[in-house]
Amino acid sequence: MPINATYRTWIRRICELRPKQRKTQVQNFVWLLVGIFHSHSVSLSKNCRQGHQHRQECEYHQTLKPLSGKLGGGGA
């Protein structure tokens, strides 16, 4: 999924979850999440399966994957 489509999907869903949150706060938070998701989704998943990365990075991926599934990012 292209980064702009991911942003639009996640911004819509987070706005549903936090309707009274300020728009700029939600936008900045969503760009942060989208950037993290797109930069680590493939490499962390692959490295965790191979067992070459530190345990902390694998735990980070396992924490991020359920969140991305709930937001419609598809996961890695």
N, C-alpha and C positions, 0 to 999 in steps of 0.2 A: 504494500500500500504506500503510495507517495506520501511524503511528509505533510503536505498541505491537507490531504484527505484525512490523515491521522489527526491532525490538529483540529479540523472541523468536527470530526466525530467526537473527540475527547472534550472539546470545549462545550459542545451541546450537552453531553452527558454530565459533565461536572456542573454546568449551570443548572441542570435539573436537580442535582444533589445539593447544591448550595445556592439557591435562588437569591438570597439576600447579600451574598458576597459582592464586594466591589468588582466591577468589570475588569479593571486593570490588574487586580490581584489574581483573578482567575486566568486571564490571558497570560500573565507572566508565569504562573504555576504550570499551565498547560504546555507552554513552550519548553519549560524545563523538563517536564515529563516526556514530551515527544522527543526532545534531543537525547535524553538518556535512553529511551526505548530504541530509537533508531541507531544509536551509536554502539549499543551493547547487546542487542537482542540476538544477533547471530554469533558473534565471537564468544560471548560468555557461555552460551548454550553448548557450543562445540567444545570449548575448553573444559567445561564441567564434565562432559561425557568422557573426554580423554583422560581426565584426572591430572592434567599438567599445571593447573592453576591452584593458587592458595585456596584453602577452605573458605575463607571470608568472601572471596569473589563468587564462589559457587552459591554460598548462602544468599548473597545479594541477588543473584539471578533468580533463585528460588522464591525470594520475596517479591521481586518485580513481576515475575510471570503471572501469578494470580491477579495482580492489579491490572495488568494489561489485558487479561482475559475478560475482566469485568467491564473494562472500558471499550472493548471491541477492537483491540489492536491485533488480535489474532495470535499473539504469542510467538515464540521462536521454535 
